[in-house]
Amino acid sequence: MKLTTTAYPDRLEITAEGRLDAAWAEHFLEATRRAVREGHHQLCLDASGLSYLSSAGLRSLLLTHREVTAVRGSFRIVRASDFVVQTLRTSGFDSLLALSAGAAEPEKPVTPASPAPAPGGWSIAGAEVETIPLDTAPPMRGAHLGRWAAWSPIAPGACPDIELGATQVALGLGTPGEDVDIRERLGDFISVAGCTAFLPGDGSEAPDYLVGTGQYVPRLRIADALRATGAFSHLLRFHPREAGAPLTLDQVLEGAFATTRSAGVAAVILAEIEGLVGVSWARSPGLLTADTRAAEFPAVREWLSFCGERVHGGALALVVVFASTQPPPKGVAIPPLPSRPGWHVHAHAAVFPYRPLPNGKLDLAVTVQQLFAGAAPQALLHLVEDDRPALGLGHSAFIRGACWCAPLQFSSEDLS
């Protein structure tokens, strides 16, 4: 079977020639999924060249319809032969696929490389960004909790128990459980809209997670955490103008700073990954003692696992970020970003299997809850910038996705 694609102003048209049977059904499905991944959510199949359609082929059409509809798109069949029309009608798929047996002459194709910016949109670093206002509430309230001094011993009794509810976003070092668990299992975590993922520092390869439902609200014992409470003011939807032009983490944050007009922001990014750069705990920092020299080389390798290369390309990242273009308030520890003088950024990312995001405005809570309901997180990283000369991996980067952001003001007291 031969597949060709043509982009029009309102759709991507796929022309199929040959047999859509068991031998080609997966190939067709991969093609439509690739189109959706590239941002085409209005798909049209020109079936005039289809000479055969088997049950496997019908299944691939139905799956395409379901997956495109799930991201608020559409899939329809046009210019179908009498054989294809009859097959679809007798199978009961004509109503599902909004079948059209004929179509007018197609309009002039467009080059898909440079879509026009959406209303309220702008461009940055090779990407188009749509800005969607969300809420006019006051800035989010930030708090630094626990305040662990890096590489120092951690007393379990000094690790407060904090609530991570639906109106909060957080990242830091923590774990659920009692004192013995604290010492052996402390690791990085993120929390968004009542959904919390954490990677125990006991050698676990995959994160565990807690999802708030009904009256249940996740809680963690934390050694160190940043938490923001309130509503996000804006949603940024970004996608590349051309292939191979991802946005780095600092470029996404540049957009957040400009949009919120604030020197401090809290942000949640949900996006397809080009490559992540980060570290995770190989051993729980709860096991540190006064005599440990864990921060020194080569002992640090026993405690921290650095990715060594850009990782998780093609997967989906849920990222929590606290960032500032000014020195953080006294007592609030947000590390500086080497390539951006004056910037301070702390970011953690949980990695999930890829799934396309619907276009337009997204509800953060609903989107994140659906994400956790669909698949377990596969990895969790503390994102860093690798600025080593020549060998450095640079920033984490993303291809297309969404960024919820809001101005952030830290309170004078912990909100524990």
C-alpha positions, 0 to 999 in steps of 0.5 A, spaced: 500 500 500 502 507 498 500 512 502 502 520 500 500 526 505 498 533 502 497 539 507 491 543 506 489 550 510 484 546 514 486 538 514 492 533 513 489 529 507 492 522 506 491 518 500 491 511 500 492 506 494 492 499 494 490 494 500 488 496 507 489 489 510 493 485 515 499 486 512 498 494 512 494 496 517 499 497 522 503 501 517 497 505 516 496 506 524 503 508 524 502 514 519 496 517 522 499 517 529 505 520 526 501 525 523 497 527 530 504 527 533 506 532 528 500 536 530 495 535 525 489 533 528 484 534 522 485 528 518 482 526 511 483 519 508 482 519 500 480 512 499 479 512 492 485 508 490 483 503 496 482 496 492 481 492 498 479 493 505 479 487 511 477 487 518 484 489 520 484 495 515 477 497 518 480 496 525 486 501 523 480 506 521 476 505 527 482 506 532 485 512 528 478 515 529 478 514 536 485 517 537 484 523 533 477 524 537 480 524 543 485 530 542 479 534 539 480 532 532 476 529 526 477 523 521 473 522 515 473 518 509 472 522 502 472 520 495 471 512 497 470 507 491 463 503 491 466 497 494 469 501 500 463 505 501 459 498 502 464 495 506 464 501 511 456 501 511 455 493 512 460 494 518 456 500 521 462 504 521 459 509 516 456 514 522 462 513 526 467 515 521 463 521 518 463 517 511 463 522 505 463 518 498 465 524 494 468 531 495 469 537 491 475 539 487 481 540 493 483 547 494 491 549 493 495 545 498 499 549 503 506 548 506 506 545 513 512 548 515 510 555 517 503 555 520 500 562 522 501 564 529 494 563 532 490 569 535 494 571 541 500 568 539 507 569 538 514 566 536 520 564 540 526 561 538 523 557 532 516 555 535 509 558 535 506 560 542 499 561 543 497 565 549 491 563 553 489 567 559 486 563 565 485 566 571 486 573 574 487 571 581 493 573 585 500 571 584 501 564 587 503 563 594 510 560 594 513 556 600 520 553 602 519 547 606 524 543 610 530 547 608 535 541 608 542 543 607 545 539 601 549 533 603 548 534 611 545 529 615 537 528 615 534 527 622 527 524 620 524 528 626 526 534 622 522 532 616 515 535 616 509 531 613 505 536 608 499 535 604 499 536 596 492 537 594 489 539 588 490 547 588 498 546 589 504 544 585 510 542 589 517 539 588 523 536 592 526 531 596 521 526 600 517 520 601 511 517 604 512 513 610 515 513 617 521 514 620 525 508 618 522 509 611 525 516 611 532 514 612 532 509 607 527 511 601 528 519 601 528 521 593 525 526 588 518 528 587 513 532 584 506 534 585 501 537 580 493 537 582 493 532 587 497 527 583 504 526 586 510 522 583 516 520 587 522 516 586 525 512 592 532 513 593 533 505 594 535 503 587 528 503 585 528 504 577 521 506 576 517 512 580 511 510 585 505 515 585 499 517 589 493 520 586 488 524 590 481 521 589 475 523 593 477 525 600 484 522 600 489 527 599 496 525 598 501 527 603 509 526 604 514 527 609 519 532 606 526 534 607 526 539 602 521 542 598 518 548 594 510 548 594 506 553 590 498 554 592 493 558 587 491 558 580 495 559 574 494 565 570 496 563 563 497 557 558 502 557 553 501 552 547 507 551 543 509 547 537 515 548 532 515 552 526 519 546 522 522 539 524 528 539 529 527 546 532 525 544 539 524 549 545 529 548 551 527 549 558 530 556 559 526 558 552 519 556 555 521 559 561 523 566 557 516 565 555 513 564 562 516 570 564 514 575 558 507 572 559 506 573 566 510 580 567 513 577 573 520 576 576 518 569 579 514 564 576 511 557 578 510 553 572 507 546 570 510 543 563 506 537 559 510 536 553 513 531 548 520 530 550 526 532 545 531 530 550 532 530 558 538 532 562 538 530 569 540 527 575 536 522 580 538 519 587 542 512 587 542 512 594 537 515 599 540 522 602 537 520 609 543 515 609 548 521 610 552 521 616 557 527 619 563 523 616 560 522 609 564 525 603 558 524 598 559 531 595 566 529 593 568 526 587 568 520 586 564 518 592 558 522 589 557 517 583 555 512 589 549 517 591 547 521 584 546 518 578 547 522 572 543 521 565 550 521 561 546 523 555 540 526 553 534 521 555 527 519 554 526 522 547 519 521 544 516 520 551 511 525 555 514 529 560 510 532 566 515 538 569 514 542 575 518 549 575 520 554 580 524 560 577 526 567 578 530 572 574 532 575 581 535 572 587 530 568 591 528 571 598 532 569 603 532 562 606 529 560 599 534 555 595 533 555 588 539 554 584 542 559 579 542 557 572 549 557 569 547 560 562 542 565 564 546 570 569 541 572 574 536 566 573 535 561 578 531 555 576 529 548 580 525 543 576 523 536 576 520 532 571 516 525 571 516 521 564 510 518 561 509 514 555 507 519 549 500 521 548 498 526 544 495 532 547 488 536 545 489 542 541 487 549 545 485 550 552 486 545 557 484 544 564 490 542 568 487 538 573 483 534 568 489 533 564 494 531 569 489 526 572 487 523 566 495 522 565 496 518 571 490 514 570 492 512 563 499 509 565 504 509 570 510 514 570 516 511 567 522 515 570 523 521 575 529 526 574 531 533 577 533 537 571 540 540 570 543 544 565 550 541 563 554 546 561 561 543 560 565 545 555 565 541 548 562 535 552 556 538 555 549 536 554 546 543 555 538 544 557 532 539 557 528 540 551 521 539 548 518 539 541 511 541 543 506 541 548 503 546 554 506 550 559 501 553 565 504 559 568 503 564 574 507 569 577 510 567 584 511 570 591 514 567 596 511 568 603 515 570 609 513 564 613 512 556 611 505 554 609 506 547 612 
